[in-house]
Amino acid sequence: MTVKNITDGAGVIRPTFYNYYQDKNELFEYILERDLFAFLENLISVDLLGEVVSMIFIYFDRHMAFYQRAFETEGQNSFEEILTLKMTALVERIFDQYPMRDFEAVSFFSSQSISHYYGIVTVIIIKLWLQEGTKRNTDVDQVISAYKFFATHSFDDVIDIENPNY
């Protein structure tokens, strides 16, 4: 995905694009903020936290082809990096409204570090789904269930220690 692809698709010349955005990454940020994160912020502000995860995945399902291409951008300020920063900020916002429980096992981590962890995990699940799940005709409800499973289970819950494959 290049600025040329974007301007050709929009039917505008490159200078017009640069009148509004520095680069495609700034455009990605704008689209994410306008179309997803502002809506998620509203859900959090009216105590509909349970809807946030579903809305994230429904949004990416509705715009799958675009975001499959967006994830192909690499390097500094890649789409994945931009989305991770946005997801991390969203989790930080959630922690502002809903304080973290006090677990001694993780007390040495800052809320920013824990927010970053959850931001990364969310982005990786989205990316894997867009790259692999579409090949298996995985629907959005399956992805939401998988995300919630991984978010609420430990690695020990996932592996079958009693029945190793060897």
Rosetta blueprint (number, residue, H / E / L):
1 M L
2 T L
3 V H
4 K H
5 N H
6 I H
7 T H
8 D H
9 G H
10 A H
11 G L
12 V L
13 I L
14 R H
15 P H
16 T H
17 F H
18 Y H
19 N H
20 Y H
21 Y L
22 Q L
23 D L
24 K H
25 N H
26 E H
27 L H
28 F H
29 E H
30 Y H
31 I H
32 L H
33 E H
34 R H
35 D H
36 L H
37 F H
38 A H
39 F H
40 L H
41 E H
42 N H
43 L H
44 I H
45 S H
46 V L
47 D L
48 L L
49 L H
50 G H
51 E H
52 V H
53 V H
54 S H
55 M H
56 I H
57 F H
58 I H
59 Y H
60 F H
61 D H
62 R H
63 H L
64 M H
65 A H
66 F H
67 Y H
68 Q H
69 R H
70 A H
71 F L
72 E L
73 T L
74 E L
75 G L
76 Q L
77 N L
78 S L
79 F H
80 E H
81 E H
82 I H
83 L H
84 T H
85 L H
86 K H
87 M H
88 T H
89 A H
90 L H
91 V H
92 E H
93 R H
94 I H
95 F H
96 D H
97 Q H
98 Y L
99 P L
100 M L
101 R L
102 D L
103 F L
104 E H
105 A H
106 V H
107 S L
108 F L
109 F L
110 S L
111 S H
112 Q H
113 S H
114 I H
115 S H
116 H H
117 Y H
118 Y H
119 G H
120 I H
121 V H
122 T H
123 V H
124 I H
125 I H
126 I H
127 K H
128 L H
129 W H
130 L H
131 Q H
132 E L
133 G H
134 T H
135 K H
136 R H
137 N L
138 T L
139 D L
140 V H
141 D H
142 Q H
143 V H
144 I H
145 S H
146 A H
147 Y H
148 K H
149 F H
150 F H
151 A H
152 T H
153 H L
154 S L
155 F H
156 D H
157 D H
158 V H
159 I L
160 D L
161 I L
162 E L
163 N L
164 P L
165 N L
166 Y L
